Every structure is written in C-alpha cells, then in structure tokens.
Amino acid sequence: MNDFEFGTVKLHLKEIMEERGLSLSKLSFRAEMQRTQLKHYDGSIQRLDIAVLSRLCYALECDLQDLLEYIPPSE
C-alpha cells in the first residue's frame, strides 16, 4: 500500500507568495527562517512542521486552509 492511496496534500506556498508579491528573501525575513529551509517547501517536502506552518501563516497573513489542500485519491 503506498501513500497515494490515501490522497495527497498540496502546499500552495509559491502561489500565495506570488499573490502577495513576496520574494523568498522577504518571506524568510518575515517568517524568521532560513532561505534554504524555505526552498524545501516548494513541493519537495515530505513532512510538515507545525511550527513552520504557523510561521508561514503569520508571515503570509493567511489561514492554514489557504496554504494546504487535501487532494483525495483518484479511483
């Protein structure tokens, strides 16, 4: 049984950054995170950290449901 049988979670970080006109540098400053750490959140991240999600929501002025989307499995 693979993980995709349960669906997947999509992170909309890049889209929200574009909507807000934020560069990776500005987001890293606002979220008080390293740019290298944020680069992993471009879709290649496997596990999400609640503290990081909180920082991103704060820095992007968005809700968690704006940042994450659950995509159910296709049958």
C-alpha positions as CSV (number, residue, x, y, z in Angstrom):
1,M,0.0,0.0,0.0
2,N,1.5,3.3,-1.0
3,D,0.8,6.8,0.4
4,F,-1.0,8.0,-2.7
5,E,-3.8,5.5,-2.0
6,F,-4.9,7.9,0.8
7,G,-4.6,11.1,-1.3
8,T,-2.0,13.8,-1.0
9,V,-1.6,17.3,0.5
10,K,-0.6,20.2,-1.8
11,L,1.2,23.2,-0.4
12,H,0.3,26.5,-2.1
13,L,3.3,28.4,-0.8
14,K,4.6,29.6,-4.2
15,E,1.1,30.7,-5.4
16,I,0.5,32.7,-2.2
17,M,3.9,34.3,-2.4
18,E,3.2,35.4,-5.9
19,E,-0.2,36.8,-4.9
20,R,1.4,38.8,-2.1
21,G,4.4,39.9,-4.2
22,L,6.8,38.3,-1.8
23,S,10.2,37.0,-2.7
24,L,11.8,34.1,-0.9
25,S,14.2,36.6,0.8
26,K,11.3,38.7,2.1
27,L,9.4,35.7,3.3
28,S,12.4,34.3,5.1
29,F,12.8,37.6,6.9
30,R,9.2,37.9,7.9
31,A,9.0,34.2,9.0
32,E,12.4,34.4,10.7
33,M,13.5,31.3,8.7
34,Q,16.5,30.4,6.6
35,R,16.0,30.7,2.8
36,T,17.5,27.2,2.4
37,Q,14.8,25.8,4.7
38,L,12.0,27.6,2.8
39,K,13.4,26.3,-0.5
40,H,12.4,22.7,0.6
41,Y,8.8,23.8,0.9
42,D,8.5,24.2,-2.9
43,G,6.8,20.8,-3.2
44,S,9.7,18.5,-2.3
45,I,9.0,18.5,1.4
46,Q,7.8,15.1,2.8
47,R,6.8,16.1,6.4
48,L,5.3,19.3,7.6
49,D,6.3,21.0,10.8
50,I,3.5,22.7,12.7
51,A,5.8,25.5,13.9
52,V,6.9,26.2,10.4
53,L,3.3,26.2,9.2
54,S,2.5,28.7,11.9
55,R,5.4,31.0,10.9
56,L,4.3,30.8,7.2
57,C,0.7,31.6,8.0
58,Y,1.8,34.6,10.1
59,A,4.3,35.9,7.5
60,L,1.8,35.4,4.6
61,E,-1.2,36.7,6.6
62,C,-3.2,33.7,5.6
63,D,-5.1,30.8,7.2
64,L,-3.8,27.2,7.2
65,Q,-6.5,26.1,4.7
66,D,-5.2,28.7,2.3
67,L,-1.8,27.2,2.5
68,L,-2.7,23.5,2.4
69,E,-5.1,21.5,0.2
70,Y,-6.0,17.8,0.6
71,I,-6.4,16.1,-2.7
72,P,-8.3,12.8,-2.3
73,P,-7.1,9.7,-4.2
74,S,-8.4,9.1,-7.7
75,E,-10.2,5.9,-8.2
